[in-house]
Amino acid sequence: MPELTAVCTPNSYPHEDGRVEHGYQLNVLDEGLAVVATVELPHWTSCDLDEAARHLSEAGFELHPGAEDGGWSPAGLGYRAAVARLSGAA
């Protein structure tokens, strides 16, 4: 099974207070960094990792079982986490 990574990144550079104006997006990437799925979150002004996990679930993915600290780690301007397809997801 290929390795999948979810990244939650802002669509614009954050202000000094961390707030963004153009929302966030979640991308699920395969080993070759090709985008497998995208969830647009234009209303977000900051990253809510619990909500991001819920949106991933709705898209057919789950944070890697057994991951520490909820699975998310800082990555550049956003966060990343190992994910797996939910059973029965295409």
C-alpha positions as CSV (number, residue, x, y, z in Angstrom):
1,M,0.0,0.0,0.0
2,P,1.5,3.4,-1.0
3,E,2.4,5.9,1.7
4,L,0.0,8.9,1.8
5,T,0.6,12.2,3.5
6,A,-2.0,14.9,4.3
7,V,-0.8,18.6,4.3
8,C,-2.9,21.5,5.7
9,T,-1.6,24.7,4.3
10,P,-2.8,28.3,4.1
11,N,-3.8,29.8,0.7
12,S,-2.0,33.1,1.5
13,Y,0.9,34.2,3.6
14,P,-0.2,34.6,7.3
15,H,-0.3,38.0,9.0
16,E,1.9,38.6,12.0
17,D,-1.0,37.3,14.2
18,G,-1.1,34.0,12.2
19,R,-4.4,34.8,10.6
20,V,-4.8,34.2,6.8
21,E,-7.3,35.9,4.5
22,H,-7.8,33.2,1.8
23,G,-8.4,30.1,3.8
24,Y,-6.6,26.8,3.9
25,Q,-6.6,23.6,1.9
26,L,-6.0,20.0,2.7
27,N,-4.1,17.9,0.1
28,V,-3.5,14.2,0.3
29,L,-0.2,13.4,-1.5
30,D,1.1,10.0,-2.6
31,E,4.8,8.9,-2.5
32,G,5.6,10.8,-5.7
33,L,4.0,13.9,-4.3
34,A,1.0,13.7,-6.7
35,V,-2.2,15.1,-5.3
36,V,-4.7,12.3,-4.5
37,A,-7.4,14.5,-3.0
38,T,-8.0,18.1,-2.1
39,V,-10.4,19.7,0.4
40,E,-10.8,23.5,0.1
41,L,-11.4,25.4,3.3
42,P,-11.8,29.0,2.1
43,H,-13.6,30.2,5.3
44,W,-10.7,29.2,7.7
45,T,-8.6,32.0,9.1
46,S,-6.4,29.5,11.1
47,C,-5.7,25.8,11.0
48,D,-7.9,23.6,13.2
49,L,-6.3,20.2,13.2
50,D,-9.2,18.4,14.8
51,E,-11.5,19.8,12.1
52,A,-8.9,18.9,9.4
53,A,-9.0,15.3,10.6
54,R,-12.8,15.4,10.3
55,H,-12.7,16.8,6.8
56,L,-10.1,14.1,5.8
57,S,-12.5,11.4,7.1
58,E,-15.3,12.8,5.0
59,A,-12.9,12.6,2.0
60,G,-12.2,8.9,2.7
61,F,-8.9,9.2,4.7
62,E,-7.9,8.8,8.3
63,L,-4.9,9.9,10.3
64,H,-2.4,7.0,10.5
65,P,-3.6,4.7,13.3
66,G,-1.2,4.8,16.2
67,A,0.3,8.2,15.3
68,E,1.6,10.2,18.3
69,D,0.3,13.8,19.1
70,G,-2.8,13.4,17.0
71,G,-0.7,12.6,14.0
72,W,0.0,16.2,12.9
73,S,3.4,17.8,12.9
74,P,4.5,21.4,11.8
75,A,5.7,21.6,8.2
76,G,6.6,25.0,6.8
77,L,3.6,27.3,7.0
78,G,1.2,24.4,7.7
79,Y,1.1,20.9,9.1
80,R,1.5,17.3,7.8
81,A,0.4,13.9,8.9
82,A,0.6,10.3,7.6
83,V,-2.8,9.1,6.5
84,A,-4.5,5.9,5.2
85,R,-7.5,5.3,3.1
86,L,-10.6,4.4,5.1
87,S,-11.7,0.8,4.5
88,G,-14.0,0.7,1.5
89,A,-12.9,4.1,0.2
90,A,-12.0,4.2,-3.5
